[in-house]
Amino acid sequence: MDQIIINLNDILRLVFPSEHITWLTDRKNLDIQTDWLSINVDHVQEGDLLILPSEKASKKNIRSAVENGVGAILIIGKPSNLNNNYHQNVPTLAIETSKSFRHIHREITQMLTSKTSIISDRKFQIHTKLTKLAADGVGLSGLAHAMLEITRHGVLIHDKRLNAIAEAPSPDLFSIWGEISAQFNMINNLPAPLQNRQLAGEQNIKITQNIPGGISRIIVPIIVSNVVRGYLSLIGLVRTLDILDHLVAEEGALICAIDMSRSKAVRETEKKLKSDLLTALLQEKLSPRDAGLWIDAVGLDRNQAHVILQFSWDSPKPPSRRRLETLINGEVGKM
């Protein structure tokens, strides 16, 4: 049995990731550690975490738990009196949830006795949710907003050139999101181990980075075919990123890679269709009707004038065809 001391924040984030939480005391100590759980006021020992259904959260029971040295109190359900005389030195929270008291007891007990097990379960849940969204075709923007919903932290997705391609700012960072985004668009703010995309793709690095202004982020490379094709950043205030955020960042980068790989395959198919169309037109292999149908199928506007350009590299050592395409697209995009 793994005897791992965990804190209150771990429990709230892993067992109650999206439930509504109300603090009933001024002391909001999420770092408080506990090694056991109690559901009976009379059995509370020093440092225990006590969970009580709201109907049993009476002044008498709270006072008795405090006298026995309770570490923190979780009240399950909406307390009938928010102005109850809770002991201000003992962190006390009310959690409104659809989970049964029995289920909560089992989950927290499992977490206290085997943290690895519940982390694995939570990771699987995150993976399943993001995979389903990707299959539903929500795209990178939809995935970013899903990660925001799970973690309550901002999400920023960059392509390999650090262009932001999807984002979901969190409410607490909304007013400065533009400044944050601008900082992360700069290569100098990309952690050094991630700047070599080939090497980073082989090592699968995950980095927590602090930046000026009290901001922190977990940045994970988005890897396709062992090469970094983009970056996923989960952004929050310093010291607010925890184990759940790391799980979401890891699984999120994996699902983003799948989505980007699929989009790339679609683009490659479209480019091939257009290339084949151009070849067929130049060789006069298509009737006007067939040409029109093909043009419509690849999304070209028949009423729009088109110009055919041919490029070549005037050097005995030209770059690869893909690199040449990237350079040309960049120049054309400036026109």
C-alpha positions in Angstrom: 0.0 0.0 0.0 1.4 3.4 -1.0 1.4 5.7 2.1 1.6 9.0 0.2 0.8 12.2 2.0 -1.4 14.4 -0.2 -2.9 17.9 0.4 -6.4 19.3 0.3 -5.9 20.8 -3.2 -5.0 17.3 -4.6 -8.3 16.0 -3.3 -10.4 18.9 -4.6 -8.8 18.8 -8.0 -8.9 15.1 -8.6 -12.1 14.0 -6.8 -14.1 17.2 -7.5 -12.6 18.6 -10.7 -15.7 20.6 -11.8 -18.0 20.8 -8.8 -19.0 24.1 -7.2 -17.0 24.8 -4.0 -18.0 27.3 -1.4 -15.5 28.3 1.3 -17.1 28.7 4.7 -14.0 29.9 6.6 -11.6 32.7 5.9 -8.7 30.3 6.1 -8.3 28.8 2.6 -5.3 26.6 3.1 -5.1 24.2 0.1 -1.6 23.0 1.1 -2.8 21.4 4.3 -1.8 17.7 4.3 -3.7 14.7 5.5 -3.1 11.0 5.7 -6.6 9.8 6.6 -10.3 10.4 6.2 -13.0 10.3 8.8 -16.8 10.3 8.4 -17.6 10.2 12.1 -17.1 13.2 14.3 -16.4 10.9 17.3 -13.6 9.1 15.5 -11.7 12.1 14.3 -8.0 12.2 15.1 -5.4 14.8 14.8 -5.0 16.1 11.2 -7.8 14.0 9.7 -9.9 15.2 6.9 -13.6 15.0 7.9 -16.4 14.7 5.4 -19.9 15.3 6.5 -23.3 15.3 4.6 -24.8 18.8 5.0 -27.6 17.6 7.3 -25.0 16.5 9.8 -22.9 19.7 9.7 -24.3 21.1 12.9 -22.5 23.5 15.2 -22.1 20.7 17.8 -20.5 18.3 15.3 -18.2 21.0 13.9 -17.1 22.0 17.4 -16.5 18.4 18.4 -14.4 17.8 15.3 -12.3 20.9 16.0 -11.7 19.8 19.6 -10.5 16.4 18.3 -7.9 18.2 16.1 -9.5 17.8 12.7 -7.3 19.1 9.8 -10.0 20.2 7.4 -13.7 19.7 6.9 -15.6 19.0 3.6 -19.4 19.4 3.8 -21.1 17.5 1.0 -24.1 19.4 -0.2 -25.3 22.9 0.3 -25.2 23.8 4.0 -28.5 25.1 5.4 -26.8 28.0 7.1 -23.8 29.7 5.4 -23.3 31.9 8.5 -22.8 28.9 10.8 -20.1 29.4 13.4 -17.3 27.5 11.7 -13.9 27.5 13.3 -11.9 30.0 11.3 -8.6 28.2 11.9 -9.9 25.0 10.3 -10.3 25.1 6.5 -14.0 24.3 5.9 -15.6 23.9 2.5 -19.0 23.0 1.1 -19.2 21.0 -2.1 -22.3 20.7 -4.2 -22.0 17.5 -6.3 -24.1 14.8 -7.9 -21.8 12.1 -6.5 -23.2 10.1 -3.6 -21.6 10.4 -0.2 -20.6 6.7 -0.4 -18.9 7.3 -3.8 -17.0 10.3 -2.4 -15.9 8.3 0.6 -14.6 5.5 -1.6 -12.7 7.9 -4.0 -11.0 9.9 -1.3 -10.1 6.7 0.7 -8.6 5.2 -2.5 -6.7 8.4 -3.1 -5.2 8.4 0.4 -4.2 4.8 0.2 -3.1 4.6 -3.5 -2.7 8.0 -5.2 -1.3 6.4 -8.3 -4.6 4.5 -8.9 -6.9 7.6 -8.9 -4.4 9.6 -10.9 -4.5 6.9 -13.6 -8.3 6.9 -13.5 -8.5 10.6 -13.8 -6.0 10.6 -16.7 -8.1 8.0 -18.5 -11.2 10.2 -18.0 -9.4 13.2 -19.5 -8.1 11.2 -22.4 -11.6 9.8 -23.1 -13.3 13.2 -23.0 -10.7 14.9 -25.3 -10.7 12.0 -27.7 -14.4 12.1 -28.1 -14.4 15.9 -28.7 -11.7 15.4 -31.3 -13.7 12.7 -33.0 -16.7 15.0 -33.0 -14.6 17.5 -35.0 -14.5 20.4 -32.5 -11.0 21.3 -33.8 -8.1 22.8 -31.7 -10.3 25.7 -30.5 -12.9 23.3 -29.1 -10.1 21.2 -27.4 -8.6 24.4 -25.9 -12.0 25.4 -24.4 -12.5 21.9 -23.1 -9.1 22.0 -21.3 -10.1 25.4 -19.9 -13.3 23.9 -18.5 -11.4 21.1 -16.8 -8.6 23.1 -15.3 -10.0 26.6 -15.1 -6.6 27.8 -16.5 -5.9 29.6 -19.8 -4.9 27.5 -22.8 -2.8 28.6 -25.7 -1.9 26.4 -28.7 0.9 27.5 -31.1 2.1 26.0 -34.4 5.7 25.2 -34.9 6.5 28.9 -35.8 4.9 30.1 -32.5 1.8 31.5 -34.3 -1.2 31.2 -32.0 -3.7 28.9 -33.7 -6.2 28.3 -30.8 -6.7 29.9 -27.4 -9.0 29.9 -24.4 -8.3 32.6 -21.8 -9.3 32.0 -18.2 -11.4 34.7 -16.5 -8.6 35.6 -14.0 -6.2 36.3 -16.9 -8.6 37.7 -19.4 -7.6 41.4 -18.9 -3.9 40.6 -19.6 -4.3 37.8 -22.1 -3.1 39.9 -25.0 0.2 40.6 -23.2 0.6 36.9 -22.2 -0.1 35.8 -25.8 2.4 38.3 -27.1 5.2 37.1 -24.7 4.7 33.5 -25.7 4.8 34.3 -29.4 8.5 35.2 -29.1 11.1 32.5 -29.6 13.2 33.9 -26.7 10.5 32.9 -24.3 10.4 29.3 -25.6 12.3 27.1 -23.1 15.7 26.2 -24.6 15.1 22.4 -24.6 12.1 22.9 -26.9 13.8 25.2 -29.4 15.3 22.2 -31.3 12.1 20.6 -32.6 13.7 17.4 -33.7 15.4 16.8 -30.4 12.4 17.8 -28.4 10.2 15.5 -30.5 12.5 12.5 -29.6 12.6 13.3 -25.9 8.9 14.3 -25.3 9.7 17.1 -22.8 7.3 18.8 -20.5 8.3 22.0 -18.8 6.9 24.3 -16.1 8.0 27.9 -16.8 7.6 31.1 -14.7 7.6 34.4 -16.5 7.6 38.0 -15.2 4.3 39.2 -13.8 3.5 36.3 -11.6 2.5 34.0 -14.5 3.4 30.3 -14.8 2.7 27.8 -17.6 3.1 24.2 -18.3 4.3 23.8 -21.9 4.2 20.5 -23.7 5.3 20.0 -27.3 2.8 18.7 -29.8 4.6 15.8 -31.5 3.8 14.3 -34.9 6.1 11.6 -36.3 8.7 12.4 -33.7 9.0 16.0 -34.7 7.5 19.0 -32.8 4.6 20.5 -34.8 3.4 22.9 -32.2 3.2 23.7 -28.5 0.4 23.5 -25.9 0.6 25.9 -22.9 -1.6 25.7 -19.8 -1.3 29.1 -18.1 -2.2 30.3 -14.6 -0.9 32.4 -11.8 2.3 31.3 -10.1 1.8 28.3 -7.7 -1.7 27.5 -9.0 -0.8 24.8 -11.5 -1.1 21.3 -10.0 -1.2 17.6 -10.8 -4.6 17.8 -12.6 -3.2 20.5 -14.9 -0.2 18.4 -15.7 -2.4 15.5 -16.7 -4.6 17.7 -18.9 -1.5 19.2 -20.5 0.0 15.8 -21.3 -3.2 14.3 -22.7 -4.2 17.6 -24.4 -0.9 17.7 -26.3 -1.4 14.1 -27.4 -5.0 14.7 -28.7 -3.9 18.0 -30.4 -1.2 16.0 -32.2 -3.8 13.6 -33.5 -6.0 16.6 -34.6 -3.1 18.3 -36.3 -2.0 15.1 -38.0 -5.5 14.6 -39.4 -5.8 18.2 -40.6 -2.4 17.9 -42.3 -3.5 14.7 -44.1 -6.6 16.6 -45.4 -4.4 19.5 -46.6 -2.0 17.2 -48.3 -4.9 15.5 -50.1 -6.4 18.8 -51.2 -3.0 20.0 -52.5 -2.6 16.8 -54.5 -6.1 17.2 -56.0 -5.2 20.7 -57.0 -1.9 19.6 -58.4 -3.5 16.8 -60.4 -6.2 19.3 -61.6 -3.5 21.7 -62.8 -1.7 18.9 -64.6 -4.9 17.7 -66.3 -5.8 21.2 -67.4 -2.4 22.0 -68.8 -2.5 18.7 -70.7 -6.0 19.3 -71.9 -7.2 16.0 -70.6 -10.5 17.3 -69.2 -13.7 18.3 -70.9 -15.1 21.7 -69.7 -17.8 19.9 -67.8 -15.4 17.6 -66.0 -13.0 20.5 -65.3 -15.8 22.5 -63.8 -16.9 19.6 -61.5 -13.3 19.1 -60.3 -12.8 22.8 -59.7 -15.9 22.9 -57.6 -14.8 19.8 -55.7 -11.5 21.3 -54.6 -13.2 24.5 -53.5 -11.9 26.9 -56.2 -14.0 29.8 -57.4 -14.6 29.5 -61.2 -15.4 33.2 -61.4 -12.1 34.2 -59.8 -9.1 34.8 -62.0 -6.1 32.4 -61.3 -2.5 32.8 -62.2 -0.1 29.8 -62.6 3.4 30.4 -61.1 6.4 28.2 -61.4 9.3 28.4 -59.0 12.8 27.0 -59.0 15.8 27.4 -56.7 18.8 28.8 -58.5 21.5 26.9 -56.6 23.2 23.5 -56.9 21.9 22.6 -53.4 18.2 23.6 -53.2 16.2 23.1 -50.0 13.8 20.2 -49.8 10.5 20.5 -51.7 8.6 20.9 -48.4 11.0 23.7 -47.2 10.7 25.4 -50.6 7.0 25.3 -50.3 7.1 26.8 -46.8 9.4 29.7 -48.1 7.1 30.4 -51.1 3.9 30.3 -49.0 5.6 32.8 -46.7 6.5 35.2 -49.5 3.1 34.9 -51.2 1.4 35.6 -47.9 3.1 38.9 -47.7 1.7 40.1 -51.0 
